[in-house]
Amino acid sequence: AYLGVNAFRLARRAANHVYFEPNLPLRYGRGSWVMLTGSTEGIGKGLADQFAEQGFNIFMVSNDKEGLVRVQE
């Protein structure tokens, strides 16, 4: 359980780093593509939301078809 909690905290910090990076659209250009796995819930969904807000196109990969439709909307 201890390792799982620390792994989750590390992943959350990594996601926050992308969230607070204001130069991504300038560096890669608005309309660039991002591929995210596990994008129907949790950190993957949070990243999908943030990239969408910054104007990126998103290629989402998941084994949950209903979840992909829900996140797409």
Short mmCIF file of the C-alpha atoms (twelve columns), coordinates in Angstrom:
data_MODEL
# 
_entry.id   MODEL 
# 
loop_
_atom_site.group_PDB 
_atom_site.id 
_atom_site.type_symbol 
_atom_site.label_atom_id 
_atom_site.label_alt_id 
_atom_site.label_comp_id 
_atom_site.label_asym_id 
_atom_site.label_seq_id 
_atom_site.Cartn_x 
_atom_site.Cartn_y 
_atom_site.Cartn_z 
_atom_site.pdbx_PDB_model_num 
ATOM 1  C CA . ALA A 1  0.000   0.000  0.000   1 
ATOM 2  C CA . TYR A 2  2.881   2.346  0.844   1 
ATOM 3  C CA . LEU A 3  4.445   1.893  -2.605  1 
ATOM 4  C CA . GLY A 4  1.104   2.385  -4.307  1 
ATOM 5  C CA . VAL A 5  0.433   5.654  -2.497  1 
ATOM 6  C CA . ASN A 6  3.906   6.991  -3.315  1 
ATOM 7  C CA . ALA A 7  3.599   5.940  -6.959  1 
ATOM 8  C CA . PHE A 8  0.281   7.782  -7.147  1 
ATOM 9  C CA . ARG A 9  1.824   10.915 -5.628  1 
ATOM 10 C CA . LEU A 10 4.706   10.804 -8.121  1 
ATOM 11 C CA . ALA A 11 2.301   10.408 -11.047 1 
ATOM 12 C CA . ARG A 12 0.180   13.284 -9.770  1 
ATOM 13 C CA . ARG A 13 3.274   15.515 -9.559  1 
ATOM 14 C CA . ALA A 14 4.171   14.581 -13.135 1 
ATOM 15 C CA . ALA A 15 0.665   15.491 -14.289 1 
ATOM 16 C CA . ASN A 16 0.841   18.797 -12.439 1 
ATOM 17 C CA . HIS A 17 4.109   19.608 -14.213 1 
ATOM 18 C CA . VAL A 18 2.342   19.376 -17.564 1 
ATOM 19 C CA . TYR A 19 -0.606  21.339 -16.174 1 
ATOM 20 C CA . PHE A 20 1.573   24.260 -15.093 1 
ATOM 21 C CA . GLU A 21 3.689   24.373 -18.260 1 
ATOM 22 C CA . PRO A 22 2.411   27.548 -19.972 1 
ATOM 23 C CA . ASN A 23 4.693   27.310 -23.020 1 
ATOM 24 C CA . LEU A 24 3.435   24.032 -24.480 1 
ATOM 25 C CA . PRO A 25 1.250   25.689 -27.151 1 
ATOM 26 C CA . LEU A 26 4.093   28.046 -28.029 1 
ATOM 27 C CA . ARG A 27 6.644   25.246 -28.156 1 
ATOM 28 C CA . TYR A 28 4.596   22.755 -30.173 1 
ATOM 29 C CA . GLY A 29 1.948   24.962 -31.796 1 
ATOM 30 C CA . ARG A 30 -1.778  25.056 -31.172 1 
ATOM 31 C CA . GLY A 31 -3.467  22.204 -32.967 1 
ATOM 32 C CA . SER A 32 -0.564  19.801 -32.394 1 
ATOM 33 C CA . TRP A 33 -1.436  16.227 -31.489 1 
ATOM 34 C CA . VAL A 34 -1.097  14.488 -28.121 1 
ATOM 35 C CA . MET A 35 -1.595  10.740 -27.568 1 
ATOM 36 C CA . LEU A 36 -2.830  9.787  -24.095 1 
ATOM 37 C CA . THR A 37 -3.447  6.320  -22.723 1 
ATOM 38 C CA . GLY A 38 -5.880  5.696  -19.891 1 
ATOM 39 C CA . SER A 39 -7.630  8.945  -20.698 1 
ATOM 40 C CA . THR A 40 -11.106 8.016  -19.438 1 
ATOM 41 C CA . GLU A 41 -10.493 8.621  -15.724 1 
ATOM 42 C CA . GLY A 42 -7.985  9.786  -13.175 1 
ATOM 43 C CA . ILE A 43 -4.739  11.429 -14.204 1 
ATOM 44 C CA . GLY A 44 -5.194  10.546 -17.884 1 
ATOM 45 C CA . LYS A 45 -8.560  12.311 -17.988 1 
ATOM 46 C CA . GLY A 46 -7.101  15.309 -16.174 1 
ATOM 47 C CA . LEU A 47 -4.311  15.538 -18.727 1 
ATOM 48 C CA . ALA A 48 -6.793  15.215 -21.596 1 
ATOM 49 C CA . ASP A 49 -8.805  18.119 -20.160 1 
ATOM 50 C CA . GLN A 50 -5.705  20.285 -19.759 1 
ATOM 51 C CA . PHE A 51 -4.349  19.593 -23.252 1 
ATOM 52 C CA . ALA A 52 -7.790  20.313 -24.732 1 
ATOM 53 C CA . GLU A 53 -7.939  23.647 -22.895 1 
ATOM 54 C CA . GLN A 54 -4.541  24.541 -24.369 1 
ATOM 55 C CA . GLY A 55 -5.779  23.867 -27.911 1 
ATOM 56 C CA . PHE A 56 -4.178  20.478 -28.606 1 
ATOM 57 C CA . ASN A 57 -5.822  17.699 -30.607 1 
ATOM 58 C CA . ILE A 58 -5.999  14.526 -28.519 1 
ATOM 59 C CA . PHE A 59 -5.686  10.905 -29.599 1 
ATOM 60 C CA . MET A 60 -7.174  8.971  -26.668 1 
ATOM 61 C CA . VAL A 61 -6.474  5.291  -26.027 1 
ATOM 62 C CA . SER A 62 -8.464  3.212  -23.557 1 
ATOM 63 C CA . ASN A 63 -10.096 -0.176 -23.197 1 
ATOM 64 C CA . ASP A 64 -13.309 1.513  -21.973 1 
ATOM 65 C CA . LYS A 65 -15.332 2.487  -25.062 1 
ATOM 66 C CA . GLU A 66 -18.145 4.154  -23.097 1 
ATOM 67 C CA . GLY A 67 -15.561 6.130  -21.119 1 
ATOM 68 C CA . LEU A 68 -13.939 7.376  -24.329 1 
ATOM 69 C CA . VAL A 69 -17.300 8.603  -25.622 1 
ATOM 70 C CA . ARG A 70 -18.012 10.307 -22.264 1 
ATOM 71 C CA . VAL A 71 -14.640 12.090 -22.181 1 
ATOM 72 C CA . GLN A 72 -14.914 13.069 -25.861 1 
ATOM 73 C CA . GLU A 73 -18.188 14.880 -25.183 1 
# 
